[in-house]
Amino acid sequence: MSQTLAQWLEARGACRESFPLWEAHAERPVEEVKAEWEPQAAVDLAYEDGRGPRCGALYWISERWGKVLHGAYLLNPDFRRAMLHKADLSEARLRHSDFRAADLFGTNLRMSDLREADFRGCDLRHANLRGSDLRGARVGSTHLRGADFEGAQRLGTEPFIPGWFVSEGRLRKRRT
């Protein structure tokens, strides 16, 4: 008999806090749920985890089932308050994404198309944004310490963030 998702999660040491995120699928065969693992399912999981329990379920399951957001094409995705901690969204096309108040700590956004994305109020600390297209992105009150912007395309003639500049791939504060 096939293992249920609940049994599979238990056997692999998933944190108890994440179990409510899987409740709707707990008694389904794990292979059936795994077959449905696609970008929209990952977005939904990150969205629900962001509202609670905020345990990093997307990173944990992606390490086991595959990084389905890597290279994904998502039209106007809504990641508001999503838990994307350490997720792999590299080479993804995420134009007009709404990342407001999302947790993107350590997230891999390398070479992603993030034009017109809204990052206001999110946590981008230690995120990898190398080579990403950030033209038109909004970043007001965003936590950026340690984020890597090397080779990223930024706003045309305006500074990327007023009072800051990028040097050697790192964001630096202008001295006045």
Long-range contacts (C-beta under 8 A, 24 or more apart in sequence): 2-29, 2-30, 2-31, 3-29, 3-30, 4-28, 4-29, 4-30, 5-29, 5-30, 5-33, 12-64, 14-57, 14-60, 15-55, 15-60, 17-53, 17-55, 18-49, 18-53, 18-55, 18-57, 18-60, 20-52, 20-53, 21-45, 21-48, 21-49, 21-53, 21-57, 34-65, 37-61, 37-65, 37-66, 37-68, 38-68, 39-68, 39-69, 39-72, 39-74, 41-68, 42-68, 42-69, 42-87, 43-69, 43-74, 43-77, 43-78, 43-79, 43-82, 46-79, 46-82, 46-83, 46-84, 46-87, 47-78, 47-79, 47-80, 47-81, 47-82, 49-82, 49-83, 50-80, 50-81, 50-82, 50-83, 50-102, 50-103, 51-81, 54-83, 54-103, 55-83, 56-83, 56-85, 56-86, 57-83, 58-83, 58-84, 58-85, 58-87, 59-85, 59-86, 59-87, 62-87, 62-88, 90-128, 130-169, 134-160, 144-171, 145-171, 146-170, 147-171
